[in-house]
Each structure stands twice: as structure tokens, then as C-alpha cells.
Amino acid sequence: MLSDAQLSELLARAAEDEEPDSHRRKALSRASRAAFFWPVEASWLAEQDRALTELASVGPWLAHIIGAWLLDPSLEVPEPPALRRGFLTMSEVRETIAGHPEWMRELRADLQMHTTWSDGTAPLRDVVAEADTLWDYEFIAVTDHSKGLKIARGMDEGVLAEQGEDIARVNRELDASDSRLRVLRSIEMNISPEGVQDMEPEALARLDLVLAAFHSKLRPTEDQTERYLRALRNPTFHILAHPRGRVVNRRVGLSANWPRVFEVAAEEGKALEIDAHPSRQDLDSELQLARDAGVWISIGTDAHTLRELRNIEFGVALAIRARFPMDRILNYRPLQFIFEWTGRGQPA
Ligand SMILES: [Zn+2]
């Protein structure tokens, strides 16, 4: 039976056969992307004799095409190109979690999200309220961008301090409202390929949790092990966010000697992130090596909109599929443990 991932690939190929800018091409491309978010397998829907038009971005014309594919046993599905290989669909995510419901029950945190303090679309209070409503989180980390990332309206040290005061007020409001949620002062700061951070260490020391990420030179094909080792030895941060930098249909991500990278991450006490954004899913296939090296993992939605806060399930499913032990994932540890793990001891 064809999976939604395979249908997505078939739709993408069919789009390429249509005239540029044609309605058909646009409809096929749109459905190809939407297939990754269909809540069920299209093949299951067809088996139930339900209409494929129930699926997002599928009208009668596409329902006819997809229906014919599902009925064709001789159809060969091409292997996706590297740019879109190895991404879970929503349907796969839901099925994975259904087999391990305790993973959503015991989840305590989302450790990467953005607000209007940088390039997020929603203000801090709305992001916090949405996270508080969605899951029974104990803590979340607000990780707006740092000044080196101009395109994302990154914060300088002064703005970071102002944001810290705002977060303190939000935490007092949460306390007063009986919510168990606590907001951590954090940042997704930029590090250069040389491993140098773009923020003053004193400003970072005032945060609860510091994420660092590469945002430049993400396309080289040569081995980048040395870049990772330099970064991991930088003592100013705790978590390396979206480590490979892959983005579906845009970048395949960096390559490295992963066992060596994970060995050094373990030595340095750094966590690597599973970026749960559906177009990133970074790390994914490297997770089993990370598990064997005893590395800490952090899961973050990297949400830039309220809606994207729901994507935490993608990260959880990746961890389950890698058979990652829950107790090596920061999102499953109590808040007090996080303060001990970072060496901060107490909230900022
Ligand atoms: Zn980033």
C-alpha cells in the first residue's frame, strides 16, 4: 500500500511534469506538501470507502489521480531525492505515538520557540498561553534569536535584558493563575562556523538555558566534524539546536563523523536538539548513534507561530523511533533537574 510519504513524492514528480506556473502544477505541489500533514494514511481512507477529498489540498481532480495510484499494484514509486528523504509524515508520527502514549503523558517541556521579541509572529504572552493550553507542560524555553541573525531581528544584550524582565512578569502571572508552567529565559544564539558566539558571555550567564545554532555556511558537502568540535567546546551554551541544518527541499544538512561529534558532546556535557519542525526533523537518523554515545537530547518545536507549537509530536516520535531513553531527554526531566544540569542551580 502506498504511504502518504510515497504519495507526496508521486505528487511532487507529477508537479514537475506540468507547465511552470500552471494551476495543475500548483495544485500538485500544494498537495505534495500537504500530504506530510494528513492525519491519516490516504490508503486507509480509501479502504474505508471514504472520499479522498477529506484530505487537505485534495479536490476532485487530485482525488481521482491519487485514487488511481492507490489501485495500481504495478506503480513504481521513485526514491525521494536526498533533499526530501527521511522525513516523517504526520500519519507516521501519530501512529508511533499511539504505540507509546506514555511519551506524551510524561512530556514536561518544549525547549525552542520564538516570539515577536525576534521573528515569531505571536507575542510572548500568547505563545505562553497557547503552550499552557496545548499540553500539560511544566516548563518552556523562549529562545528568540540573537543579534548576529539580522534577518530574524535578533536581540542584542539590551533587548535580551528587557525580554528577561517581561518573562519574569509572565512567570509571576502564571504563579498567580495556578498554572504549573514556568517560562525559562533562553535564547537561540548564533555561532559562527569557527564556533564563536555572537553575544556577550555575561548576558548569556543571566539566562536559564542557552541554545546555539549555525545559521551560515550550511551547504558545504565536505566533512564538518571540526566545526562541530570547535562549537561543542565553546562553554557559553548548553544545547546545539538543529545540529545538521537540514530543511526539506532546501538543504540536505551538514555531514560529519557523528560518533566523534557525539563523543565530544557527551564529554562536554552538551545536549543536541531534535528540532521538531516538520521541515527540519533534525536530528533524525543520527539519533541512534547519539543514544549509543550517551548524549543528552533536547526537543524543541522551533515554533514561529502559535500553530507550530503543536509540532512537538514530530520530535517525540523521532525519539521513540530511535529508542532513545526518556531519562536522557531534558524534556522528560523535572525543572529542578534542568537547573542542576546547566550548573545554574536556580532560576535566573
Ligand atoms: Zn535556528
Residues whose N, C-alpha, C, O or C-beta is under 5 A from the ligand:
A	BS01	ZN	A213
